[in-house]
Amino acid sequence: MNPNRSRRHRLASFLAAPLLCALAFSALNAQTHKVAKPENVVRAIAIYEWTGDMAKPTASRLIPISLFIDGKLEDAAVYLSRPVPFALAGGNVYELDQTGVALGTFTIAFSRHLVPVNSDANPYDDGWFGYGKFLPPAPHKPSTLKPSKKLVAINSLDEDDDQPHFSTRSATPGSGDAATPTSGSSAPASDTPADDPNRPTLHRSASSSNTTATGNANDSSATKNSPADDPDRPTLRRRSSAPSQSAAAGPSSDAVAALNAVATLNDDPNRPLLHHGKPISALNEDDIPKLAGLPPDSDLHQMVAVSDAVNRPTHDFSRAWDDESEHQAILAKMQAAARAQLATYEAANTPAAPVAMAPPDTRHPNSKLRHSINPVHATPPPATLPTPEALPAPAALLDEQLKGYTLSYGGAATYVYSAHTDGLGSSPRYVTLVAQVDINGEPRLAIQSVTDAAHLDRTPRLRLVDAVDAEASNRASLLFELRAQHSRQFALYRVIGSRADQTFLTGSTQ
């Protein structure tokens, strides 16, 4: 046996032993490490639609969208419909948000399930809707405190002798002596002589002592003349530090019964409450004007509504422009991309011009007559490209909207552009673009949608509602309305790295 090999084996074993101990210790720590329980988030997302003024709408309704529960998104319009969906239960409170900032609350009074009888008469009225009352946020009350006109002196040398003040130069508290004058000041003069026999004095109670060790003859005589043993004389006494027998025994049974009765009345959910006007739970169809059909875009207003069991801090997902030049630069790039998408759509959907067919040759094929040149069969001259002046002007982009978002902390800027053109004839074209800025500052398209009014059932119109945090993860998604000819859906898109993924889509019964 080689002794060097045996020595190396023992050395390896000696070095491996601490490593095994360390691994075993780390494994033990990994087993005993406590992991925090994940938060159980229950969060409902809806869309609040109204016409007229937001504070006093002409008509309104709430459309349920999604419900994040048990770590996944559910369709809020059908989840736990027993018989009313869980997200539309009476009394549920929704917070109306604009890019994550609350603008008021909406409390559901009742819900209705609508079934269209005639799709032409009542388009889009299909599914569950909630109706309630909008309440603006409570106004901020300014403080009524006013600053003092006179500054407080901190230096004791600046004290005004004519004003009452606290001084550290006073005598021992309770001694009754005057404060010790400082150097350079005279002692205050006393108007009453110290030996005046008619001067009123304070005496100790007779129960403690008749005279004090420093008392004089006058004090003794006054003490003897005072009726110290009068049982009817009211006296002031200090509160005893030890609890009395009645206090130690606790309140009486009658007092306990009275306290329990008050607590029971306060805890009773059916006890009457005072309200200004009619309570929300008692509102009905006559009190709340219900929104029906689909008004035009100029009259219809939409806002994201969020209902969460936990009060969470405000997270504003909007992105402000650095200056107007940045706004115009991004707008010009989005307009150029929109025109390119519209041109591609027009080329793919515009029918081609019919090609002129040559008339059939009626001559006999074996005829010896000389064939004459038919101008129809002549080779046409080469086509020439039109000059730039002859090209039609690009279609005007109408009702342009450009919004910027920061969908996550430190995330890239996200821009949503939408517009429409008059198109061909009476069929306008709709274009919606979503882009994220890359490291070079150039917008990269993540979503491009182009359609026209005559083909909404084939390609629905993509309309932005707002950015919303549907999962309470501080990361927002873009909520879009997919509007078809007689129906619509709502979808959530997660945009990361100039790529958009559809994370949720509602049913087509909305």
Helices and strands as residue ranges (DSSP letters): H 3-32, E 43-52, E 57-69, E 72-75, G 86-88, E 93-98, E 101-114, E 127-135, G 156-158, H 217-225, H 245-249, H 253-267, G 280-282, E 301-308, H 324-349, G 388-390, E 398-406, E 413-424, E 427-437, E 443-452, G 453-455, E 461-468, E 477-483, E 488-496, E 499-505
